[in-house]
Amino acid sequence: MTRIKLLVSDARYDEIERELVAKGFVIDEDADLILTEKDLFADHLIVRSISDNERARISTDEIIIIESFGHDIIIHTTRNKYKAGERLYQLERLLNPEEFLRISNSVIVAKNKIKRITPTLSSKFILTMSNGQTVDVTRGYYGMFKDRLGI
């Protein structure tokens, strides 16, 4: 029995799930195999709440910051903190690049949740996010960050 995690649009989720289940696949949010739609960016993610380890489905609109701490990926949202099962590079591929920016080897931010950009003397920026948290745009991402925001 092959287990598959679905990362598809809400509009097609039920249809695709029905077809796969009819063919003997098991839909499981903890599966190692992930099925995604071509040229589609995720509008939600399946995560686990840090407080009680319960599975949750969050909208990408709620995401403020995604941070990597070793093998742990923590997603900060407007309401809570969650742990993701994917690696940071996998999440980066799933998220719309018009809405999310990689700002260091370990951080992705939502562009529309940036409240303040503070330049430093060492070719870096310090971002203050809508939740009050600050994160650094590292030198390696400095030029790309400026280009993507047009600054």
C-alpha positions as CSV (number, residue, x, y, z in Angstrom):
1,M,0.0,0.0,0.0
2,T,1.6,3.2,-1.2
3,R,1.1,6.3,0.9
4,I,1.0,9.8,-0.7
5,K,0.9,13.3,0.6
6,L,-1.2,15.6,-1.6
7,L,-0.2,19.2,-2.1
8,V,-2.7,20.3,-4.7
9,S,-5.2,23.1,-5.1
10,D,-8.3,23.1,-2.9
11,A,-10.4,23.0,-6.1
12,R,-8.9,19.7,-7.2
13,Y,-8.1,18.1,-3.9
14,D,-11.3,16.0,-3.5
15,E,-11.2,14.8,-7.2
16,I,-7.5,13.8,-7.0
17,E,-8.0,12.1,-3.6
18,R,-10.9,10.1,-4.9
19,E,-9.0,8.9,-8.0
20,L,-5.9,7.9,-6.0
21,V,-7.9,6.1,-3.3
22,A,-9.8,4.2,-6.0
23,K,-6.5,3.0,-7.4
24,G,-5.3,1.7,-4.0
25,F,-3.2,4.6,-2.8
26,V,-3.5,5.9,0.8
27,I,-3.6,9.6,1.3
28,D,-1.4,10.4,4.4
29,E,0.0,13.8,5.4
30,D,3.1,12.1,6.9
31,A,3.9,10.2,3.7
32,D,7.4,10.5,2.1
33,L,5.9,10.7,-1.5
34,I,4.4,14.1,-2.3
35,L,2.1,14.7,-5.3
36,T,1.9,18.3,-6.5
37,E,0.3,20.0,-9.5
38,K,2.6,21.4,-12.2
39,D,3.1,25.2,-12.0
40,L,0.9,25.4,-8.9
41,F,2.0,27.0,-5.7
42,A,0.5,25.8,-2.4
43,D,-2.4,27.8,-0.9
44,H,-2.2,25.7,2.3
45,L,0.3,23.5,4.2
46,I,-0.3,20.5,6.5
47,V,1.7,21.1,9.7
48,R,1.8,20.1,13.3
49,S,1.1,22.5,16.2
50,I,4.1,23.0,18.4
51,S,1.9,23.3,21.5
52,D,0.0,20.0,21.2
53,N,1.4,18.2,18.2
54,E,-2.0,18.1,16.5
55,R,-2.1,18.1,12.7
56,A,-3.4,21.4,11.2
57,R,-4.0,22.8,7.8
58,I,-2.9,26.4,7.5
59,S,-3.3,28.9,4.8
60,T,-0.2,30.3,3.3
61,D,-1.7,33.8,3.8
62,E,-1.2,33.3,7.5
63,I,2.5,32.6,7.3
64,I,4.9,35.3,8.5
65,I,8.2,33.5,8.9
66,I,9.6,30.0,8.2
67,E,12.8,29.2,10.1
68,S,15.1,26.2,10.0
69,F,16.8,25.1,13.2
70,G,18.8,22.0,12.1
71,H,16.2,19.5,11.0
72,D,13.3,21.4,12.6
73,I,11.3,23.7,10.4
74,I,9.2,26.2,12.4
75,I,6.4,28.2,10.8
76,H,5.3,31.4,12.5
77,T,1.8,32.4,11.6
78,T,-0.5,35.2,12.7
79,R,-2.1,32.8,15.3
80,N,0.4,30.1,16.3
81,K,3.7,28.3,15.7
82,Y,3.8,25.1,13.7
83,K,6.4,22.4,12.8
84,A,6.6,21.4,9.1
85,G,7.5,17.9,7.9
86,E,9.3,19.2,4.8
87,R,12.7,20.7,4.4
88,L,13.2,24.4,3.9
89,Y,14.1,24.0,0.2
90,Q,11.0,21.9,-0.4
91,L,8.8,24.6,1.2
92,E,10.5,27.3,-0.9
93,R,9.5,25.4,-4.0
94,L,5.9,25.1,-2.9
95,L,5.5,28.8,-2.0
96,N,4.7,31.5,-4.6
97,P,7.9,33.5,-5.2
98,E,5.8,36.6,-5.6
99,E,4.7,36.3,-2.0
100,F,7.7,34.7,-0.2
101,L,11.4,35.5,-0.1
102,R,14.3,33.4,1.0
103,I,16.5,35.9,3.0
104,S,19.1,33.5,4.4
105,N,20.1,29.8,4.4
106,S,17.6,29.3,7.2
107,V,14.8,31.8,6.8
108,I,11.9,32.5,4.4
109,V,9.6,35.5,4.9
110,A,6.2,36.6,3.6
111,K,6.8,39.8,1.7
112,N,3.5,41.4,2.8
113,K,4.3,40.7,6.4
114,I,7.5,42.9,6.4
115,K,6.8,46.0,8.5
116,R,10.2,47.6,8.5
117,I,13.5,47.3,6.6
118,T,16.6,48.6,8.4
119,P,19.8,48.7,6.5
120,T,23.1,48.0,8.3
121,L,26.6,49.1,7.5
122,S,27.7,45.5,6.7
123,S,25.6,44.9,3.5
124,K,22.7,43.4,5.4
125,F,19.1,44.3,6.3
126,I,17.2,43.7,9.5
127,L,13.6,43.0,8.9
128,T,10.9,43.7,11.4
129,M,7.9,41.4,10.7
130,S,4.2,42.0,11.5
131,N,4.5,39.8,14.6
132,G,7.4,42.0,16.0
133,Q,10.1,39.4,15.3
134,T,13.3,40.6,13.6
135,V,15.2,38.5,11.1
136,D,18.4,39.3,9.1
137,V,18.8,39.3,5.4
138,T,22.3,37.9,5.1
139,R,24.9,39.1,2.7
140,G,24.5,36.2,0.3
141,Y,20.8,37.2,-0.2
142,Y,21.3,41.0,0.1
143,G,21.4,41.6,-3.7
144,M,18.5,39.3,-4.6
145,F,16.4,40.9,-1.8
146,K,17.0,44.4,-3.1
147,D,16.2,43.3,-6.6
148,R,13.0,41.5,-5.6
149,L,11.7,44.4,-3.6
150,G,13.0,47.1,-6.0
151,I,15.1,48.9,-3.4
